[in-house]
Amino acid sequence: MRVKRYLGETMQDAIFKVKADLGAEAIILHTRKVKEGSFLGLFGKKMIEVVATVEEDREKEITREMRQELHILKDKIVKLEQDKREEQPPRAGAYYPQVAVSMNQLIFPGKVQKFADSLTNNGVFPEVVTEICQRAMVRLEVHQFHKEEEIYPVLVEEIASMIPSAKPIDLFRSRKVLAFVGATGVGKTTTIAKLAALVALEGKKKVALITADTYRIAAVEQLKIYSDIINVPLRVIYSNEDLEKALNDLKACDLIFIDTAGRSQRNQSQMEQLKEFLSKELIDEVHLVISLNSSIDNITETIENFNQMYISSLILTKLDETRKVGIILNILANTDHEISYITFGQNVPEDLEKADSRKLAEMILKEQ
């Protein structure tokens, strides 16, 4: 048995060097980040070190054709890295880093490539796909790169780790006031109805609804219908003073859901009015409702501008209306917020679930 050390700028680069030299049956002993060419660990270039070995009988089986194929693939990787460095810098004001690698340029060994293609087809940005696959490859042995059944669970775990899930609404506090904010048409009113119905139908908590969305008569009427069906009180308010009075009138209730008018994230005046309305002295939690059928640019801009409201969690709606479920990972790549609930239809209260990281990961990894 011989043990060799390999260095690469990325894990993918180092792994290809291992396979090119020792073959597909090489065994990774350990990996770590190092600074090459440094003095006392300072100022060196950050590299990935992989120490690998291969059994002698396996070593004899490494063919010249395999080496040649891997070297060709390695050359392609080097060329792609050069092309990326030559790309123009992102335009000013971009909300997400510009994609430097096109979808058909991602190259991974063995069956890892198949899963990379599934992620890409599901709308995950190439740089996010690369991060997921490289993190999974670190955990896999080289011989596992050709076994789908061994790659899949590792990828699911890596993707799930990138989907932080907030705890669902705390039902144990004696009283809680929750406000729901977001752009027009994202499904705030329907989401509130689903959550209120879930709690009210259990019969363990007293629930009330407040709507400040007086810009849309339909929204008030819709919430009135829901309040009648689930038999909970509804208050319609027009000002900050009305909110204080309504909360005082409903002080016997355990959970109070507040529906706010849709606001444009680009209208700073509306943002200031909403921030004043959602006083921290009156509101316990503010949940930002986001529609998954919107563009990533609009979603990122929305999160950025609504952040001044002290957002407790994200609620992602209209999962059933998006073709690219991978947008969830693109959203989370730009924010530290957690997801509390997912909605996927108009049925109240059935089409709402607590966010499940593993379930979402499997959905994102699913082949289109």
N, C-alpha and C positions, 0 to 999 in steps of 0.2 A: 504494500500500500504506500502511495506517495501523497504527501500533503503539499498543496501549493496555495499561494496567496495572490489574490487578484484585486485590482483597484479599478473603480469606474466612477464617472461623474454622477451616475444614478445607479439605483439597484438594478434596473433593467440592463444597463450597460455592463455592469460587473457580471451579472448572470450569464449574459451572452458570451463573455470572455471565458467563463467557466465551461460552458457547453461546447464552445469552439475548440477548447484545448482538451478537455477531459471527456466530452461526450454527454449524451442524455442521461447516462447512469451515474453521473457524478453525485457525490453526497456532500451537501453543505454542512460544514462543521459549526461555523458561527459567522455572524455578520456584525459589523459595527461601523459607526461614522468615525472618520479620522481626518486629521489635517496633514496633508502630504507636503513635504518640503518646508516644514515649519521649524522654528527655533524655539525650543522649550514649550512646544505646543501652541505657539503664537504665530499669527500672520500667514499660516499655511493655507493651501487651497483645500476646501472641504471635499472629501471623497468618501465613497462607500467601499469598505474592505470586506471581501468575502474569502473565507478560508474553506477550501474544498478538497476532497480526496476521491479516489476511485480505486476499486479493488483491481488487482493486477489482471485477473481473468476478464474482467469487464473492459479494462483498458485495451486489451488486445483486440476487442471486438469493434473498437471505434474505427470506422472506415474513412478513407480519404474523401469519399463523396460527401459524407456527413460533415466533415470539417469544412469542405469547400462551401457547402450550402450555408453553414452557419456564418462563415466569413462574409459571404455575399450579403446575408441578412444584416450582419454587423455593419457593413459598409453603408447599407441603406439607412440604418439608424444614425450613423455619423453624418450622412448627407442631410437628413432631416433636421438634426441639431444645428448644422450650419445654416440651413434655410431659416430656421426659427430666429437665429441671432441676427440675420439680415433683415428681418421683418421691421417695418416702421413701428415706432412706439405708439401706444394707444392714443386715440384722439382725446383732447381735453374734455373733461366733464363726463366721460364714459362711466356708467354705473357698474360695469363689470369688465374685468380685463379682456381686451380683445383676444379672440381665439387665434393663436398663432399656428396651430396644427389643424388641418382640415380633417373631416371625419374619416376619409379613406386613407389617411397617412398613419394611423395608429397601428403599430406592429408589436405583437407579443408572441411569445413562444407557445407552441402546442395548442391545446384547447382553450388556453387563456384568451386567445384571439376571438374565439366564438363568443365568449361572454362580453368581451370588450365591444364587439359589434352589437350585441343586444342592448348594452347600456347606451351606446351611441344612437342606435335606432330609437331608443326610448327618450331621446332628447337631452341626455346628460352631456354637458360640455366636455370636449376632449381632454382638457387639463384635469377635470375631475375624474374622468375615466382612467386617465394615466395614474393618478394618485391612488385610486381604489385598487387597480390591478397590481401596482408595484407593492402596495402594502400587503396584498394577499400573497404575492410571490415570495416575500420575505418569510412568510410563515410556512410555505410549501417546500418540500424537497424537489429537486430537479425532475426526478422520475415521475412526480405527481402532475407535472405540467400537461401531461397527455391524458389525464383521467378526470373527466367531467364530474363524476360523482364525488371526487375528493376536492376539486376546485370550488364547486358550488357552495357548500356550507361555509367555507372560509370567506368567500366573497359576500355572502349574505351577512355574516357577522361584521365584516368591515363596513358595508353599506349601512347596516343598522347602527353602528357606532357613530355614524355621521348624521343621524336623525335623532337629535335630542327630543325626548317627549316630556312635556310638562305634566304634572299631576292633574287629574281631572278636577272639576270644581269641588272645593272642600265643603262637604255638607255637614261638618261637625261643629262649625262655629254657630253661635246662637243667632247671629244676624250677619248677612253679607250683602253688599250692594255691588252689582257688577254692571259695567257699561260696555257696550259693543260699538266699535267705531270702524270706519272703512269708507272706501269710495262708493259712489252710487252704483247700485245694481250688483253688488258682490254677494248678496244673500243674507244680510244681517237680520232682517225681520224673520225670515224663515228659520234661520239658525236659532234665534232666541226662542221661537215657538217650539222647536224640537227640544231644546234644553229644558225649557219650562215644563213641557209636557212630561218629559222623562221623570222629573222630580215630583211634579204634582200628582202624577198617576200612581206613584209609590205611596202617596198618602201620609208620608212621615214628616214632611216639611210644608209650611205655609208659604206659598209663592205668590208674588205680585209682579205686574208688568207696568212699566212706565215708557211712554214714547214721547220723544222730542222731535220726531221726524214729521213735523207739521207742514213741511214743504210738499209732501206727497200725500194727498188725501187717501190714495189707495193703500199706502202703508199703514195709516191709522185704521182704516176699515179692515185690513187684513189681520192686524193684531187684535182688533176687537172681536173678530170671528174666532180666532184661536183662544182668546181669553174666555169667551162664552163656552166653547167646547170643553175646555179643561177646567172650567169653573174657577177662575182666579180673577182677582180685581185688576182693572186697568185704569191708569191715570194718564191723561194727555196734558203735557206741559208746554209752555211757550217762553219761559224765562228762567233765570237762575233762582229767582224768588219762588217760582212755581215748583221747582225741583225740591227746595228745602221743605215747602209745605207738603208736597206729595210724600216725601220720605217720612215726615212726621206723622202723616195720616196712616201710613203703612208700617208704623213701628212695630206692630204685632207680628209682622211677617218675617220669616226666616231668610228667604232669598228674594231679592228684588232685581229684576233684569231691566236694564234701561236701553232702549233702542234710540240711537242718535241718527240725525240726518246724514245722508251721504255727503262727504266732503272731498273736494279736489285737493290732492296732495300738493298741487302747484299754487294754490290760492293761500298765501300766507295769512291774509286777513281771516279767512275761515278757520285756519289752524289755530290762530290766537283766540278766536271766539270759543272754539271747542275746548282748548286748554283751560280757559277760564271757567267754562261750564263744568268741566270734569275736575272739580276741586278735590284735592287729596283728603280734605276734611270730611267730604261727603261720600266719596267713591272708594271702595276697597280694592277693586281690580278693574283694569281696562284691557279688553281683549280685542286685538286687531283682526278683522275678518278679511281674508284675501281670496279672490277667485282664481282658481288654477287655469281658467281659460283666458287669462290675460297674458300679456307679453312679459318676459323676464325684466325688461327695462322698466316697464310701468310698475311691476311688483317691487323691484328694488328701490325705485324712487318713492313709492308709497311707504315702505318700511322706514326709509331714511327720514321722511318728513313727519310721520306719525310717531317717531321715537320720542318726541318731546312730551308725549302723553303718558310716559312711564308704563309702557306696554307690559302686561303680565304674561301673555302668551299669544301665539298665532292660531287662528282657526282657519283651516284651508277648506274652501267650498268648491263645489262643482267638479269634483274628481271625475264624475261620469262624463263631463263635457270636454275633457282634455284628451288628446291623442298621445301626448308625450308626458307620461307620468314622471319621467326623470327630471322635469322642471323643479320638483321638490328639492332635489339635491342642489340644483343651481341656486335656488332661493336660500337654502341654508348655508351655502358657501359664502354668502354676503352678510350674514347676521348671526348674532349669538342667541337670538330668541328661540324658545322651544315651541313645539306644536302640541296643543292640548286636544283638539278634536278635528275630525275629517268629516265632510258631508259629501254625499254622492247621489242626490236626488231630491225630489220635492215632497216625498212622503214624510208626514209628521206622526210620531217621532222616529220612525224606523231608519231613515236614511242618514243616520249620524252615528259615529263611533268614536270612542276614545282613541287617540293616536297610538298605534302599535308599531314600534320601530321595525321589528322583524317582519311583520306583515307587509309594511310599506317597502322594505328592502326586497322582499321576494317579488312584489309587484313591479318594482323598478327593474329588477334583473330578468323579468319574464321576457321571453323572446316574442317579438311582435308577429 
